Amino acid sequence: MEQCEKLCRACADACRKCAEECRNMSSNASQSAQKCADACRACAEECEKHDDEMCKKCAEECRKCESECRKMAA
């Protein structure tokens, strides 16, 4: 579970950074969205390894976020 917690924190950090970049209409928003999508994918993959309900919900939300961020990055 230690790796899961580490990836969840990294994912949250990437999502916050992406939200800031998008809110500020930064020229880096696309790159930030790509990094966020990658972090969400990694988090979801790790969370999907666990039977914990919180991990299942986290993985589900990360997959949604990954999808939206990939659209923004395109």
N, C-alpha and C positions, 0 to 999 in steps of 0.2 A: 504493500500500500504506500510505501514511502515514495516510490517512483510516480505513483498516481497523484499524490499530493503535490509533488514537485511540478508535474506537467499541468496540473490544474492552476497552480499559481502563475506559471509562465503563460498559460492561455489567458487568464484574467488580465495579466499585464499587457499582453498583445492586443486584447480586445479594447482595453482602456486607451491605449496609444492610438489604435485605429479610430476609435470614436472621436478622440481629440482632433486627429488629422482631418477627418471628414467634417466635423463641426466647423473647423477653421478653414475649410476648403483649401487645404494645403496641397501643394504640388506633389507632395509625397504620399497622398492618400491612397493611390493605387498600390504602391509598394507596401504600405502599411496594411492594406486589406489582404494582400498576398501573404504577408507574414502572419497575420491573424488567422487566415484560413489554414495555413500550415500548422500553426499552434493548436488550433481547434481539432484538426485531424489527428495529431499526435495524442492529444488529451482524450479524444473519443476512443481511439484505438486502445489506449491503456485502460480507460474506465470500462470498456466492454469486456475486459478480462475478469472483472469482479462481479459477484452476485449481489452486492450491496445495492439497495434501492437508490441511494443517493448517486452512486456511480452510474447506474442505468439512466437516471434522469439527466445527469451531467452529459453522458455520451449522446443522448438524444438531442439535447440543446446544442451541444458542440457541432453535431452534424448539420443542424439547421444553420447555425452561424457560419460554418465552413462554406456551405452552399451560397449563402448571400454574399459573403466576402469574395468568393471566386467571381461572382457576377460583377461586383464592384471593381475588382482588379482587372477585369477584361477590357 
